[in-house]
Amino acid sequence: MTEFNKSKNSATNLSKLRGTSYILVISIKDTLSFRNKVLGRYNLPGGTYLYAGSARASIKGRIMRHLRIAREKKAKPHWHIDYILLHRNASITDVLTFSGISECELSQTIASSKYSKVPVPGFGSSDCRKGCPAHFFMVSNLKRTISPLRKFLA
């Protein structure tokens, strides 16, 4: 099982990252407003959010990019999640990496949980071919939402 905890942000911890798909656990302190020219304008209430992603070439590089953007709050937005991570009210509190399950399968599992909802339809899933409602979710119970995914943790 590979789990990253922000308070343990060390090269040793990051070097252990494995897998091909991941979930960013994101904390939003207060209402976060963002605008994307494709998705439009949204206001996200404070709470816990999950973002499912993948990286074929380097999961370590992808996650380190997300962490850097969340920490430094500067970058040109490339992916939908960048709009959230650049905001002062958002922080990454954990990263979970997975093997044997795609980002769409992660998203579909999260979407099926009674503890999750889609705050922005289509967020993070613009290239999705599996019909996911989004790859970004607000969750009311983190532990129960990710419980069915534990067997795939890298």
C-alpha positions in Angstrom: 0.0 0.0 0.0 1.4 3.4 -1.0 0.0 6.3 0.9 1.4 9.8 0.9 0.8 12.1 3.9 1.6 15.8 3.4 3.3 16.0 6.8 5.8 13.3 5.6 6.7 15.1 2.4 10.2 13.6 1.9 12.2 12.2 -1.0 12.1 8.8 0.8 8.3 8.7 0.9 7.9 9.9 -2.7 10.4 7.4 -4.0 8.1 4.6 -2.9 5.3 5.6 -5.2 4.1 2.8 -7.4 1.1 2.0 -9.6 -0.5 3.5 -12.6 -3.5 5.3 -11.2 -4.0 7.5 -8.2 -6.4 9.5 -6.0 -5.6 12.9 -4.6 -7.4 13.6 -1.4 -8.0 17.3 -1.3 -9.2 19.5 1.5 -11.0 22.7 0.7 -11.1 25.0 3.7 -13.8 27.5 2.7 -15.8 28.1 -0.5 -13.6 27.9 -3.5 -14.7 29.7 -6.7 -13.1 28.8 -10.0 -13.8 29.4 -13.7 -12.8 27.2 -16.6 -13.7 28.2 -20.1 -15.1 24.7 -20.9 -16.7 23.8 -17.6 -17.9 27.3 -16.6 -17.9 28.9 -13.2 -18.3 26.9 -10.0 -18.4 27.5 -6.2 -17.2 24.5 -4.2 -18.1 24.4 -0.5 -15.5 23.5 2.0 -15.0 19.7 2.5 -13.1 16.7 1.4 -12.7 15.9 -2.3 -11.2 13.1 -4.3 -9.6 13.4 -7.7 -8.8 10.2 -9.7 -6.0 10.3 -12.3 -3.4 8.2 -14.0 0.0 8.4 -15.4 1.4 5.8 -17.9 4.9 7.0 -18.0 5.7 8.3 -14.5 3.3 8.3 -11.7 5.9 9.9 -9.4 6.4 12.8 -11.8 2.7 13.4 -12.1 2.1 13.3 -8.4 5.1 15.5 -7.7 3.7 18.1 -10.2 0.3 18.1 -8.4 2.1 18.5 -5.0 4.2 21.3 -6.3 1.3 23.2 -7.7 -0.7 22.8 -4.5 2.3 24.0 -2.4 3.5 26.8 -4.6 0.2 28.0 -6.0 1.7 29.0 -9.3 1.6 27.3 -12.7 -0.3 27.6 -15.9 -3.3 25.4 -15.6 -3.0 22.3 -17.8 -5.4 19.8 -16.3 -8.8 20.5 -14.7 -7.4 19.7 -11.3 -4.9 22.6 -11.6 -7.7 25.1 -11.3 -8.5 23.7 -7.8 -4.9 23.1 -6.6 -3.9 26.7 -7.5 -6.5 28.1 -5.1 -5.4 29.2 -1.6 -8.3 27.3 0.0 -7.2 23.9 -1.4 -4.5 21.5 -0.2 -3.6 17.9 -0.9 -3.8 15.9 2.3 -3.1 12.5 1.0 -2.2 10.5 -2.2 -3.2 6.9 -2.8 -1.7 4.9 -5.6 -3.3 1.9 -7.3 -2.3 -1.0 -9.5 -4.7 -3.2 -11.6 -7.5 -0.6 -11.7 -7.9 2.3 -14.2 -8.7 5.9 -13.3 -12.2 5.4 -14.8 -12.7 2.3 -12.6 -11.6 4.3 -9.6 -14.1 7.1 -10.6 -16.9 4.7 -11.2 -16.4 3.1 -7.8 -16.3 6.4 -6.0 -19.4 7.6 -8.0 -21.3 4.5 -6.8 -20.7 5.4 -3.1 -23.6 6.9 -1.2 -21.0 9.1 0.4 -19.9 10.9 -2.8 -21.4 13.4 -5.2 -20.2 15.0 -8.4 -19.8 18.8 -7.7 -18.8 19.6 -11.3 -20.1 17.3 -14.1 -17.3 16.3 -16.5 -14.5 17.6 -14.3 -11.3 15.7 -15.0 -13.0 13.3 -17.4 -12.9 15.3 -20.7 -11.0 12.4 -22.4 -13.0 9.6 -20.7 -14.4 6.9 -22.9 -16.2 4.9 -20.1 -19.0 7.3 -19.4 -17.8 8.6 -16.0 -19.8 11.5 -14.6 -16.5 13.1 -13.5 -13.2 12.2 -12.0 -13.6 14.6 -9.2 -15.9 14.0 -6.2 -17.0 15.6 -2.9 -17.1 12.9 -0.2 -18.8 13.0 3.2 -17.1 9.8 4.5 -13.6 9.3 3.1 -12.9 5.9 4.8 -16.2 4.3 3.6 -15.9 5.8 0.1 -12.4 4.3 -0.6 -12.9 1.1 1.3 -13.9 -0.9 -1.8 -10.6 0.2 -3.5 -8.2 -0.9 -0.8 -7.5 -4.2 -2.5 -6.0 -2.3 -5.5 -3.7 -0.1 -3.4 -0.1 -0.3 -4.8 
